[in-house]
Amino acid sequence: VANILLAHAGRGGGGGAAGAAVEIARAAARSWLAPLLDTACDRLAYVLRNLFDLAAERNKNNESLD
């Protein structure tokens, strides 16, 4: 927290504590949400991979019936 406050002040950040508070909130959100987002992306990739496999199998079966 102190490093963010110092870095914000060193940049001439207008808003002082309010601007630093925004940066702290963003950093906290990133650290909390990043693992959740990674997990969600992994699960979505798994579902999409299975849907693609099912579509390819269905297409193959439809071609063999023709």
CHARMM-style PDB file with segment names, atoms N, HN, CA, C and O in Angstrom:
ATOM      1  N   VAL     1       0.831  -1.190   0.000  1.00  0.00      PROA
ATOM      2  CA  VAL     1       0.000   0.000   0.000  1.00  0.00      PROA
ATOM      3  C   VAL     1       0.873   1.250   0.000  1.00  0.00      PROA
ATOM      4  O   VAL     1       0.624   2.185  -0.760  1.00  0.00      PROA
ATOM      5  N   ALA     2       1.886   1.265   0.845  1.00  0.00      PROA
ATOM      6  HN  ALA     2       2.089   0.505   1.463  1.00  0.00      PROA
ATOM      7  CA  ALA     2       2.768   2.432   0.923  1.00  0.00      PROA
ATOM      8  C   ALA     2       3.473   2.670  -0.404  1.00  0.00      PROA
ATOM      9  O   ALA     2       3.627   3.816  -0.827  1.00  0.00      PROA
ATOM     10  N   ASN     3       3.898   1.609  -1.060  1.00  0.00      PROA
ATOM     11  HN  ASN     3       3.773   0.678  -0.717  1.00  0.00      PROA
ATOM     12  CA  ASN     3       4.572   1.753  -2.357  1.00  0.00      PROA
ATOM     13  C   ASN     3       3.642   2.359  -3.397  1.00  0.00      PROA
ATOM     14  O   ASN     3       4.069   3.185  -4.204  1.00  0.00      PROA
ATOM     15  N   ILE     4       2.386   1.960  -3.384  1.00  0.00      PROA
ATOM     16  HN  ILE     4       2.040   1.289  -2.728  1.00  0.00      PROA
ATOM     17  CA  ILE     4       1.431   2.522  -4.340  1.00  0.00      PROA
ATOM     18  C   ILE     4       1.211   3.993  -4.056  1.00  0.00      PROA
ATOM     19  O   ILE     4       1.154   4.803  -4.980  1.00  0.00      PROA
ATOM     20  N   LEU     5       1.086   4.350  -2.775  1.00  0.00      PROA
ATOM     21  HN  LEU     5       1.133   3.691  -2.024  1.00  0.00      PROA
ATOM     22  CA  LEU     5       0.902   5.756  -2.413  1.00  0.00      PROA
ATOM     23  C   LEU     5       2.099   6.590  -2.846  1.00  0.00      PROA
ATOM     24  O   LEU     5       1.936   7.679  -3.397  1.00  0.00      PROA
ATOM     25  N   LEU     6       3.314   6.074  -2.595  1.00  0.00      PROA
ATOM     26  HN  LEU     6       3.446   5.190  -2.148  1.00  0.00      PROA
ATOM     27  CA  LEU     6       4.524   6.802  -2.977  1.00  0.00      PROA
ATOM     28  C   LEU     6       4.643   6.919  -4.494  1.00  0.00      PROA
ATOM     29  O   LEU     6       4.993   7.980  -5.011  1.00  0.00      PROA
ATOM     30  N   ALA     7       4.357   5.844  -5.197  1.00  0.00      PROA
ATOM     31  HN  ALA     7       4.074   4.982  -4.777  1.00  0.00      PROA
ATOM     32  CA  ALA     7       4.450   5.881  -6.657  1.00  0.00      PROA
ATOM     33  C   ALA     7       3.429   6.844  -7.233  1.00  0.00      PROA
ATOM     34  O   ALA     7       3.716   7.568  -8.186  1.00  0.00      PROA
ATOM     35  N   HSD     8       2.253   6.852  -6.660  1.00  0.00      PROA
ATOM     36  HN  HSD     8       2.020   6.264  -5.886  1.00  0.00      PROA
ATOM     37  CA  HSD     8       1.205   7.750  -7.147  1.00  0.00      PROA
ATOM     38  C   HSD     8       1.589   9.206  -6.892  1.00  0.00      PROA
ATOM     39  O   HSD     8       1.383  10.064  -7.750  1.00  0.00      PROA
ATOM     40  N   ALA     9       2.137   9.477  -5.733  1.00  0.00      PROA
ATOM     41  HN  ALA     9       2.304   8.780  -5.036  1.00  0.00      PROA
ATOM     42  CA  ALA     9       2.552  10.843  -5.403  1.00  0.00      PROA
ATOM     43  C   ALA     9       3.732  11.267  -6.272  1.00  0.00      PROA
ATOM     44  O   ALA     9       3.807  12.425  -6.683  1.00  0.00      PROA
ATOM     45  N   GLY    10       4.652  10.349  -6.557  1.00  0.00      PROA
ATOM     46  HN  GLY    10       4.591   9.408  -6.223  1.00  0.00      PROA
ATOM     47  CA  GLY    10       5.823  10.650  -7.363  1.00  0.00      PROA
ATOM     48  C   GLY    10       5.490  10.973  -8.799  1.00  0.00      PROA
ATOM     49  O   GLY    10       6.248  11.677  -9.466  1.00  0.00      PROA
ATOM     50  N   ARG    11       4.373  10.474  -9.287  1.00  0.00      PROA
ATOM     51  HN  ARG    11       3.757   9.902  -8.745  1.00  0.00      PROA
ATOM     52  CA  ARG    11       3.962  10.752 -10.667  1.00  0.00      PROA
ATOM     53  C   ARG    11       3.220  12.065 -10.770  1.00  0.00      PROA
ATOM     54  O   ARG    11       2.824  12.480 -11.859  1.00  0.00      PROA
ATOM     55  N   GLY    12       3.037  12.699  -9.673  1.00  0.00      PROA
ATOM     56  HN  GLY    12       3.359  12.362  -8.788  1.00  0.00      PROA
ATOM     57  CA  GLY    12       2.251  13.930  -9.695  1.00  0.00      PROA
ATOM     58  C   GLY    12       0.782  13.621  -9.868  1.00  0.00      PROA
ATOM     59  O   GLY    12       0.033  14.390 -10.470  1.00  0.00      PROA
ATOM     60  N   GLY    13       0.379  12.475  -9.327  1.00  0.00      PROA
ATOM     61  HN  GLY    13       0.988  11.851  -8.837  1.00  0.00      PROA
ATOM     62  CA  GLY    13      -1.008  12.036  -9.478  1.00  0.00      PROA
ATOM     63  C   GLY    13      -1.966  12.974  -8.786  1.00  0.00      PROA
ATOM     64  O   GLY    13      -1.949  13.107  -7.563  1.00  0.00      PROA
ATOM     65  N   GLY    14      -2.795  13.620  -9.567  1.00  0.00      PROA
ATOM     66  HN  GLY    14      -2.809  13.512 -10.561  1.00  0.00      PROA
ATOM     67  CA  GLY    14      -3.821  14.479  -8.990  1.00  0.00      PROA
ATOM     68  C   GLY    14      -4.841  13.630  -8.268  1.00  0.00      PROA
ATOM     69  O   GLY    14      -5.104  12.496  -8.668  1.00  0.00      PROA
ATOM     70  N   GLY    15      -5.403  14.150  -7.236  1.00  0.00      PROA
ATOM     71  HN  GLY    15      -5.190  15.071  -6.911  1.00  0.00      PROA
ATOM     72  CA  GLY    15      -6.382  13.393  -6.493  1.00  0.00      PROA
ATOM     73  C   GLY    15      -5.788  12.744  -5.266  1.00  0.00      PROA
ATOM     74  O   GLY    15      -6.522  12.276  -4.395  1.00  0.00      PROA
ATOM     75  N   GLY    16      -4.477  12.707  -5.181  1.00  0.00      PROA
ATOM     76  HN  GLY    16      -3.881  13.087  -5.889  1.00  0.00      PROA
ATOM     77  CA  GLY    16      -3.801  12.199  -3.991  1.00  0.00      PROA
ATOM     78  C   GLY    16      -4.295  10.853  -3.526  1.00  0.00      PROA
ATOM     79  O   GLY    16      -4.150   9.849  -4.223  1.00  0.00      PROA
ATOM     80  N   ALA    17      -4.881  10.835  -2.342  1.00  0.00      PROA
ATOM     81  HN  ALA    17      -4.999  11.651  -1.775  1.00  0.00      PROA
ATOM     82  CA  ALA    17      -5.312   9.583  -1.730  1.00  0.00      PROA
ATOM     83  C   ALA    17      -6.416   8.918  -2.541  1.00  0.00      PROA
ATOM     84  O   ALA    17      -6.482   7.691  -2.605  1.00  0.00      PROA
ATOM     85  N   ALA    18      -7.280   9.709  -3.159  1.00  0.00      PROA
ATOM     86  HN  ALA    18      -7.226  10.706  -3.107  1.00  0.00      PROA
ATOM     87  CA  ALA    18      -8.366   9.128  -3.948  1.00  0.00      PROA
ATOM     88  C   ALA    18      -7.814   8.361  -5.150  1.00  0.00      PROA
ATOM     89  O   ALA    18      -8.272   7.260  -5.455  1.00  0.00      PROA
ATOM     90  N   GLY    19      -6.832   8.949  -5.824  1.00  0.00      PROA
ATOM     91  HN  GLY    19      -6.460   9.843  -5.576  1.00  0.00      PROA
ATOM     92  CA  GLY    19      -6.218   8.266  -6.962  1.00  0.00      PROA
ATOM     93  C   GLY    19      -5.484   7.011  -6.538  1.00  0.00      PROA
ATOM     94  O   GLY    19      -5.532   5.988  -7.221  1.00  0.00      PROA
ATOM     95  N   ALA    20      -4.803   7.096  -5.404  1.00  0.00      PROA
ATOM     96  HN  ALA    20      -4.765   7.927  -4.849  1.00  0.00      PROA
ATOM     97  CA  ALA    20      -4.105   5.921  -4.886  1.00  0.00      PROA
ATOM     98  C   ALA    20      -5.105   4.847  -4.480  1.00  0.00      PROA
ATOM     99  O   ALA    20      -4.861   3.657  -4.676  1.00  0.00      PROA
ATOM    100  N   ALA    21      -6.234   5.271  -3.912  1.00  0.00      PROA
ATOM    101  HN  ALA    21      -6.432   6.238  -3.752  1.00  0.00      PROA
ATOM    102  CA  ALA    21      -7.259   4.304  -3.513  1.00  0.00      PROA
ATOM    103  C   ALA    21      -7.802   3.552  -4.720  1.00  0.00      PROA
ATOM    104  O   ALA    21      -8.083   2.357  -4.642  1.00  0.00      PROA
ATOM    105  N   VAL    22      -7.947   4.257  -5.830  1.00  0.00      PROA
ATOM    106  HN  VAL    22      -7.718   5.229  -5.893  1.00  0.00      PROA
ATOM    107  CA  VAL    22      -8.408   3.610  -7.062  1.00  0.00      PROA
ATOM    108  C   VAL    22      -7.398   2.561  -7.503  1.00  0.00      PROA
ATOM    109  O   VAL    22      -7.775   1.450  -7.877  1.00  0.00      PROA
ATOM    110  N   GLU    23      -6.123   2.907  -7.462  1.00  0.00      PROA
ATOM    111  HN  GLU    23      -5.817   3.810  -7.159  1.00  0.00      PROA
ATOM    112  CA  GLU    23      -5.085   1.955  -7.858  1.00  0.00      PROA
ATOM    113  C   GLU    23      -5.052   0.751  -6.930  1.00  0.00      PROA
ATOM    114  O   GLU    23      -4.889  -0.382  -7.384  1.00  0.00      PROA
ATOM    115  N   ILE    24      -5.205   0.990  -5.635  1.00  0.00      PROA
ATOM    116  HN  ILE    24      -5.337   1.910  -5.266  1.00  0.00      PROA
ATOM    117  CA  ILE    24      -5.219  -0.114  -4.666  1.00  0.00      PROA
ATOM    118  C   ILE    24      -6.410  -1.029  -4.942  1.00  0.00      PROA
ATOM    119  O   ILE    24      -6.274  -2.252  -4.920  1.00  0.00      PROA
ATOM    120  N   ALA    25      -7.567  -0.442  -5.200  1.00  0.00      PROA
ATOM    121  HN  ALA    25      -7.678   0.551  -5.218  1.00  0.00      PROA
ATOM    122  CA  ALA    25      -8.764  -1.239  -5.485  1.00  0.00      PROA
ATOM    123  C   ALA    25      -8.579  -2.062  -6.754  1.00  0.00      PROA
ATOM    124  O   ALA    25      -8.976  -3.226  -6.806  1.00  0.00      PROA
ATOM    125  N   ARG    26      -7.977  -1.460  -7.774  1.00  0.00      PROA
ATOM    126  HN  ARG    26      -7.655  -0.514  -7.732  1.00  0.00      PROA
ATOM    127  CA  ARG    26      -7.749  -2.194  -9.024  1.00  0.00      PROA
ATOM    128  C   ARG    26      -6.776  -3.349  -8.814  1.00  0.00      PROA
ATOM    129  O   ARG    26      -6.988  -4.447  -9.328  1.00  0.00      PROA
ATOM    130  N   ALA    27      -5.715  -3.100  -8.062  1.00  0.00      PROA
ATOM    131  HN  ALA    27      -5.543  -2.208  -7.645  1.00  0.00      PROA
ATOM    132  CA  ALA    27      -4.740  -4.163  -7.796  1.00  0.00      PROA
ATOM    133  C   ALA    27      -5.385  -5.298  -7.010  1.00  0.00      PROA
ATOM    134  O   ALA    27      -5.139  -6.471  -7.292  1.00  0.00      PROA
ATOM    135  N   ALA    28      -6.207  -4.951  -6.029  1.00  0.00      PROA
ATOM    136  HN  ALA    28      -6.406  -3.998  -5.801  1.00  0.00      PROA
ATOM    137  CA  ALA    28      -6.891  -5.977  -5.243  1.00  0.00      PROA
ATOM    138  C   ALA    28      -7.856  -6.770  -6.116  1.00  0.00      PROA
ATOM    139  O   ALA    28      -7.936  -7.994  -6.008  1.00  0.00      PROA
ATOM    140  N   ALA    29      -8.583  -6.076  -6.977  1.00  0.00      PROA
ATOM    141  HN  ALA    29      -8.518  -5.082  -7.065  1.00  0.00      PROA
ATOM    142  CA  ALA    29      -9.525  -6.760  -7.864  1.00  0.00      PROA
ATOM    143  C   ALA    29      -8.791  -7.717  -8.794  1.00  0.00      PROA
ATOM    144  O   ALA    29      -9.241  -8.839  -9.023  1.00  0.00      PROA
ATOM    145  N   ARG    30      -7.651  -7.264  -9.331  1.00  0.00      PROA
ATOM    146  HN  ARG    30      -7.285  -6.352  -9.145  1.00  0.00      PROA
ATOM    147  CA  ARG    30      -6.871  -8.142 -10.212  1.00  0.00      PROA
ATOM    148  C   ARG    30      -6.410  -9.386  -9.467  1.00  0.00      PROA
ATOM    149  O   ARG    30      -6.516 -10.496  -9.988  1.00  0.00      PROA
ATOM    150  N   SER    31      -5.902  -9.209  -8.255  1.00  0.00      PROA
ATOM    151  HN  SER    31      -5.816  -8.307  -7.832  1.00  0.00      PROA
ATOM    152  CA  SER    31      -5.368 -10.357  -7.522  1.00  0.00      PROA
ATOM    153  C   SER    31      -6.473 -11.323  -7.106  1.00  0.00      PROA
ATOM    154  O   SER    31      -6.230 -12.525  -7.001  1.00  0.00      PROA
ATOM    155  N   TRP    32      -7.677 -10.818  -6.870  1.00  0.00      PROA
ATOM    156  HN  TRP    32      -7.874  -9.842  -6.956  1.00  0.00      PROA
ATOM    157  CA  TRP    32      -8.785 -11.690  -6.477  1.00  0.00      PROA
ATOM    158  C   TRP    32      -9.469 -12.308  -7.687  1.00  0.00      PROA
ATOM    159  O   TRP    32      -9.872 -13.471  -7.647  1.00  0.00      PROA
ATOM    160  N   LEU    33      -9.602 -11.541  -8.756  1.00  0.00      PROA
ATOM    161  HN  LEU    33      -9.275 -10.596  -8.788  1.00  0.00      PROA
ATOM    162  CA  LEU    33     -10.373 -12.014  -9.898  1.00  0.00      PROA
ATOM    163  C   LEU    33      -9.559 -12.829 -10.894  1.00  0.00      PROA
ATOM    164  O   LEU    33     -10.123 -13.645 -11.623  1.00  0.00      PROA
ATOM    165  N   ALA    34      -8.263 -12.628 -10.940  1.00  0.00      PROA
ATOM    166  HN  ALA    34      -7.804 -11.964 -10.348  1.00  0.00      PROA
ATOM    167  CA  ALA    34      -7.444 -13.334 -11.923  1.00  0.00      PROA
ATOM    168  C   ALA    34      -7.568 -14.855 -11.805  1.00  0.00      PROA
ATOM    169  O   ALA    34      -7.769 -15.516 -12.824  1.00  0.00      PROA
ATOM    170  N   PRO    35      -7.457 -15.438 -10.606  1.00  0.00      PROA
ATOM    171  CA  PRO    35      -7.613 -16.898 -10.522  1.00  0.00      PROA
ATOM    172  C   PRO    35      -9.010 -17.370 -10.942  1.00  0.00      PROA
ATOM    173  O   PRO    35      -9.154 -18.416 -11.574  1.00  0.00      PROA
ATOM    174  N   LEU    36     -10.027 -16.596 -10.589  1.00  0.00      PROA
ATOM    175  HN  LEU    36      -9.910 -15.746 -10.075  1.00  0.00      PROA
ATOM    176  CA  LEU    36     -11.388 -16.969 -10.987  1.00  0.00      PROA
ATOM    177  C   LEU    36     -11.548 -16.906 -12.496  1.00  0.00      PROA
ATOM    178  O   LEU    36     -12.177 -17.775 -13.100  1.00  0.00      PROA
ATOM    179  N   LEU    37     -10.977 -15.875 -13.100  1.00  0.00      PROA
ATOM    180  HN  LEU    37     -10.466 -15.169 -12.609  1.00  0.00      PROA
ATOM    181  CA  LEU    37     -11.052 -15.738 -14.549  1.00  0.00      PROA
ATOM    182  C   LEU    37     -10.284 -16.858 -15.244  1.00  0.00      PROA
ATOM    183  O   LEU    37     -10.744 -17.386 -16.257  1.00  0.00      PROA
ATOM    184  N   ASP    38      -9.130 -17.221 -14.718  1.00  0.00      PROA
ATOM    185  HN  ASP    38      -8.756 -16.792 -13.895  1.00  0.00      PROA
ATOM    186  CA  ASP    38      -8.360 -18.329 -15.288  1.00  0.00      PROA
ATOM    187  C   ASP    38      -9.158 -19.626 -15.247  1.00  0.00      PROA
ATOM    188  O   ASP    38      -9.197 -20.369 -16.228  1.00  0.00      PROA
ATOM    189  N   THR    39      -9.794 -19.894 -14.108  1.00  0.00      PROA
ATOM    190  HN  THR    39      -9.762 -19.290 -13.312  1.00  0.00      PROA
ATOM    191  CA  THR    39     -10.598 -21.107 -13.967  1.00  0.00      PROA
ATOM    192  C   THR    39     -11.777 -21.092 -14.927  1.00  0.00      PROA
ATOM    193  O   THR    39     -12.074 -22.100 -15.568  1.00  0.00      PROA
ATOM    194  N   ALA    40     -12.448 -19.953 -15.026  1.00  0.00      PROA
ATOM    195  HN  ALA    40     -12.206 -19.134 -14.505  1.00  0.00      PROA
ATOM    196  CA  ALA    40     -13.588 -19.843 -15.939  1.00  0.00      PROA
ATOM    197  C   ALA    40     -13.152 -20.065 -17.384  1.00  0.00      PROA
ATOM    198  O   ALA    40     -13.853 -20.731 -18.146  1.00  0.00      PROA
ATOM    199  N   CYS    41     -12.014 -19.519 -17.765  1.00  0.00      PROA
ATOM    200  HN  CYS    41     -11.444 -18.978 -17.146  1.00  0.00      PROA
ATOM    201  CA  CYS    41     -11.505 -19.697 -19.133  1.00  0.00      PROA
ATOM    202  C   CYS    41     -11.141 -21.154 -19.397  1.00  0.00      PROA
ATOM    203  O   CYS    41     -11.409 -21.675 -20.480  1.00  0.00      PROA
ATOM    204  N   ASP    42     -10.533 -21.813 -18.414  1.00  0.00      PROA
ATOM    205  HN  ASP    42     -10.316 -21.390 -17.534  1.00  0.00      PROA
ATOM    206  CA  ASP    42     -10.198 -23.231 -18.567  1.00  0.00      PROA
ATOM    207  C   ASP    42     -11.452 -24.074 -18.758  1.00  0.00      PROA
ATOM    208  O   ASP    42     -11.492 -24.959 -19.612  1.00  0.00      PROA
ATOM    209  N   ARG    43     -12.472 -23.793 -17.958  1.00  0.00      PROA
ATOM    210  HN  ARG    43     -12.439 -23.074 -17.264  1.00  0.00      PROA
ATOM    211  CA  ARG    43     -13.722 -24.556 -18.074  1.00  0.00      PROA
ATOM    212  C   ARG    43     -14.416 -24.285 -19.399  1.00  0.00      PROA
ATOM    213  O   ARG    43     -14.945 -25.204 -20.025  1.00  0.00      PROA
ATOM    214  N   LEU    44     -14.417 -23.037 -19.825  1.00  0.00      PROA
ATOM    215  HN  LEU    44     -13.987 -22.291 -19.316  1.00  0.00      PROA
ATOM    216  CA  LEU    44     -15.026 -22.698 -21.110  1.00  0.00      PROA
ATOM    217  C   LEU    44     -14.283 -23.384 -22.253  1.00  0.00      PROA
ATOM    218  O   LEU    44     -14.908 -23.881 -23.189  1.00  0.00      PROA
ATOM    219  N   ALA    45     -12.966 -23.413 -22.183  1.00  0.00      PROA
ATOM    220  HN  ALA    45     -12.458 -23.008 -21.423  1.00  0.00      PROA
ATOM    221  CA  ALA    45     -12.176 -24.087 -23.217  1.00  0.00      PROA
ATOM    222  C   ALA    45     -12.512 -25.574 -23.262  1.00  0.00      PROA
ATOM    223  O   ALA    45     -12.604 -26.154 -24.344  1.00  0.00      PROA
ATOM    224  N   TYR    46     -12.696 -26.193 -22.102  1.00  0.00      PROA
ATOM    225  HN  TYR    46     -12.621 -25.722 -21.223  1.00  0.00      PROA
ATOM    226  CA  TYR    46     -13.055 -27.610 -22.032  1.00  0.00      PROA
ATOM    227  C   TYR    46     -14.410 -27.850 -22.700  1.00  0.00      PROA
ATOM    228  O   TYR    46     -14.562 -28.780 -23.492  1.00  0.00      PROA
ATOM    229  N   VAL    47     -15.386 -27.012 -22.378  1.00  0.00      PROA
ATOM    230  HN  VAL    47     -15.262 -26.256 -21.735  1.00  0.00      PROA
ATOM    231  CA  VAL    47     -16.724 -27.149 -22.959  1.00  0.00      PROA
ATOM    232  C   VAL    47     -16.679 -26.942 -24.471  1.00  0.00      PROA
ATOM    233  O   VAL    47     -17.270 -27.718 -25.222  1.00  0.00      PROA
ATOM    234  N   LEU    48     -15.986 -25.906 -24.917  1.00  0.00      PROA
ATOM    235  HN  LEU    48     -15.506 -25.276 -24.307  1.00  0.00      PROA
ATOM    236  CA  LEU    48     -15.902 -25.640 -26.354  1.00  0.00      PROA
ATOM    237  C   LEU    48     -15.195 -26.771 -27.099  1.00  0.00      PROA
ATOM    238  O   LEU    48     -15.588 -27.136 -28.207  1.00  0.00      PROA
ATOM    239  N   ARG    49     -14.148 -27.321 -26.479  1.00  0.00      PROA
ATOM    240  HN  ARG    49     -13.829 -27.024 -25.579  1.00  0.00      PROA
ATOM    241  CA  ARG    49     -13.429 -28.441 -27.094  1.00  0.00      PROA
ATOM    242  C   ARG    49     -14.370 -29.635 -27.265  1.00  0.00      PROA
ATOM    243  O   ARG    49     -14.379 -30.276 -28.316  1.00  0.00      PROA
ATOM    244  N   ASN    50     -15.163 -29.933 -26.228  1.00  0.00      PROA
ATOM    245  HN  ASN    50     -15.156 -29.412 -25.374  1.00  0.00      PROA
ATOM    246  CA  ASN    50     -16.103 -31.048 -26.312  1.00  0.00      PROA
ATOM    247  C   ASN    50     -17.200 -30.787 -27.339  1.00  0.00      PROA
ATOM    248  O   ASN    50     -17.596 -31.696 -28.068  1.00  0.00      PROA
ATOM    249  N   LEU    51     -17.690 -29.555 -27.401  1.00  0.00      PROA
ATOM    250  HN  LEU    51     -17.368 -28.816 -26.809  1.00  0.00      PROA
ATOM    251  CA  LEU    51     -18.701 -29.224 -28.407  1.00  0.00      PROA
ATOM    252  C   LEU    51     -18.148 -29.371 -29.818  1.00  0.00      PROA
ATOM    253  O   LEU    51     -18.839 -29.857 -30.714  1.00  0.00      PROA
ATOM    254  N   PHE    52     -16.906 -28.954 -30.013  1.00  0.00      PROA
ATOM    255  HN  PHE    52     -16.345 -28.560 -29.286  1.00  0.00      PROA
ATOM    256  CA  PHE    52     -16.280 -29.102 -31.325  1.00  0.00      PROA
ATOM    257  C   PHE    52     -16.149 -30.580 -31.684  1.00  0.00      PROA
ATOM    258  O   PHE    52     -16.442 -30.977 -32.812  1.00  0.00      PROA
ATOM    259  N   ASP    53     -15.708 -31.395 -30.722  1.00  0.00      PROA
ATOM    260  HN  ASP    53     -15.470 -31.072 -29.806  1.00  0.00      PROA
ATOM    261  CA  ASP    53     -15.572 -32.833 -30.970  1.00  0.00      PROA
ATOM    262  C   ASP    53     -16.923 -33.466 -31.314  1.00  0.00      PROA
ATOM    263  O   ASP    53     -17.011 -34.292 -32.222  1.00  0.00      PROA
ATOM    264  N   LEU    54     -17.971 -33.075 -30.587  1.00  0.00      PROA
ATOM    265  HN  LEU    54     -17.899 -32.404 -29.849  1.00  0.00      PROA
ATOM    266  CA  LEU    54     -19.307 -33.602 -30.871  1.00  0.00      PROA
ATOM    267  C   LEU    54     -19.789 -33.182 -32.256  1.00  0.00      PROA
ATOM    268  O   LEU    54     -20.372 -33.987 -32.983  1.00  0.00      PROA
ATOM    269  N   ALA    55     -19.547 -31.934 -32.619  1.00  0.00      PROA
ATOM    270  HN  ALA    55     -19.073 -31.281 -32.028  1.00  0.00      PROA
ATOM    271  CA  ALA    55     -19.955 -31.449 -33.938  1.00  0.00      PROA
ATOM    272  C   ALA    55     -19.206 -32.183 -35.044  1.00  0.00      PROA
ATOM    273  O   ALA    55     -19.794 -32.534 -36.067  1.00  0.00      PROA
ATOM    274  N   ALA    56     -17.924 -32.415 -34.846  1.00  0.00      PROA
ATOM    275  HN  ALA    56     -17.446 -32.130 -34.015  1.00  0.00      PROA
ATOM    276  CA  ALA    56     -17.136 -33.131 -35.848  1.00  0.00      PROA
ATOM    277  C   ALA    56     -17.626 -34.569 -35.984  1.00  0.00      PROA
ATOM    278  O   ALA    56     -17.718 -35.093 -37.094  1.00  0.00      PROA
ATOM    279  N   GLU    57     -17.938 -35.208 -34.859  1.00  0.00      PROA
ATOM    280  HN  GLU    57     -17.863 -34.783 -33.957  1.00  0.00      PROA
ATOM    281  CA  GLU    57     -18.438 -36.584 -34.900  1.00  0.00      PROA
ATOM    282  C   GLU    57     -19.811 -36.647 -35.575  1.00  0.00      PROA
ATOM    283  O   GLU    57     -20.084 -37.555 -36.359  1.00  0.00      PROA
ATOM    284  N   ARG    58     -20.664 -35.679 -35.265  1.00  0.00      PROA
ATOM    285  HN  ARG    58     -20.441 -34.941 -34.628  1.00  0.00      PROA
ATOM    286  CA  ARG    58     -21.994 -35.635 -35.881  1.00  0.00      PROA
ATOM    287  C   ARG    58     -21.875 -35.423 -37.387  1.00  0.00      PROA
ATOM    288  O   ARG    58     -22.587 -36.059 -38.164  1.00  0.00      PROA
ATOM    289  N   ASN    59     -20.988 -34.541 -37.793  1.00  0.00      PROA
ATOM    290  HN  ASN    59     -20.410 -34.025 -37.162  1.00  0.00      PROA
ATOM    291  CA  ASN    59     -20.778 -34.294 -39.218  1.00  0.00      PROA
ATOM    292  C   ASN    59     -20.278 -35.554 -39.914  1.00  0.00      PROA
ATOM    293  O   ASN    59     -20.714 -35.877 -41.018  1.00  0.00      PROA
ATOM    294  N   LYS    60     -19.375 -36.251 -39.272  1.00  0.00      PROA
ATOM    295  HN  LYS    60     -19.020 -35.989 -38.374  1.00  0.00      PROA
ATOM    296  CA  LYS    60     -18.827 -37.487 -39.844  1.00  0.00      PROA
ATOM    297  C   LYS    60     -19.930 -38.536 -39.987  1.00  0.00      PROA
ATOM    298  O   LYS    60     -20.003 -39.227 -41.003  1.00  0.00      PROA
ATOM    299  N   ASN    61     -20.788 -38.656 -38.968  1.00  0.00      PROA
ATOM    300  HN  ASN    61     -20.729 -38.094 -38.143  1.00  0.00      PROA
ATOM    301  CA  ASN    61     -21.886 -39.622 -39.029  1.00  0.00      PROA
ATOM    302  C   ASN    61     -22.897 -39.247 -40.107  1.00  0.00      PROA
ATOM    303  O   ASN    61     -23.411 -40.124 -40.801  1.00  0.00      PROA
ATOM    304  N   ASN    62     -23.185 -37.968 -40.254  1.00  0.00      PROA
ATOM    305  HN  ASN    62     -22.768 -37.256 -39.690  1.00  0.00      PROA
ATOM    306  CA  ASN    62     -24.122 -37.528 -41.293  1.00  0.00      PROA
ATOM    307  C   ASN    62     -23.570 -37.791 -42.685  1.00  0.00      PROA
ATOM    308  O   ASN    62     -24.323 -38.142 -43.593  1.00  0.00      PROA
ATOM    309  N   GLU    63     -22.268 -37.627 -42.862  1.00  0.00      PROA
ATOM    310  HN  GLU    63     -21.656 -37.342 -42.125  1.00  0.00      PROA
ATOM    311  CA  GLU    63     -21.654 -37.890 -44.167  1.00  0.00      PROA
ATOM    312  C   GLU    63     -21.704 -39.374 -44.498  1.00  0.00      PROA
ATOM    313  O   GLU    63     -21.871 -39.739 -45.662  1.00  0.00      PROA
ATOM    314  N   SER    64     -21.560 -40.231 -43.497  1.00  0.00      PROA
ATOM    315  HN  SER    64     -21.424 -39.934 -42.552  1.00  0.00      PROA
ATOM    316  CA  SER    64     -21.570 -41.672 -43.756  1.00  0.00      PROA
ATOM    317  C   SER    64     -22.978 -42.173 -44.074  1.00  0.00      PROA
ATOM    318  O   SER    64     -23.129 -43.215 -44.713  1.00  0.00      PROA
ATOM    319  N   LEU    65     -24.013 -41.447 -43.638  1.00  0.00      PROA
ATOM    320  HN  LEU    65     -23.890 -40.601 -43.120  1.00  0.00      PROA
ATOM    321  CA  LEU    65     -25.387 -41.839 -43.946  1.00  0.00      PROA
ATOM    322  C   LEU    65     -25.794 -41.443 -45.355  1.00  0.00      PROA
ATOM    323  O   LEU    65     -26.715 -42.032 -45.921  1.00  0.00      PROA
ATOM    324  N   ASP    66     -25.124 -40.461 -45.926  1.00  0.00      PROA
ATOM    325  HN  ASP    66     -24.375 -39.983 -45.467  1.00  0.00      PROA
ATOM    326  CA  ASP    66     -25.487 -39.978 -47.274  1.00  0.00      PROA
ATOM    327  C   ASP    66     -25.013 -40.881 -48.356  1.00  0.00      PROA
ATOM    328  OT1 ASP    66     -25.243 -40.607 -49.534  1.00  0.00      PROA
TER     329      ASP     66
END
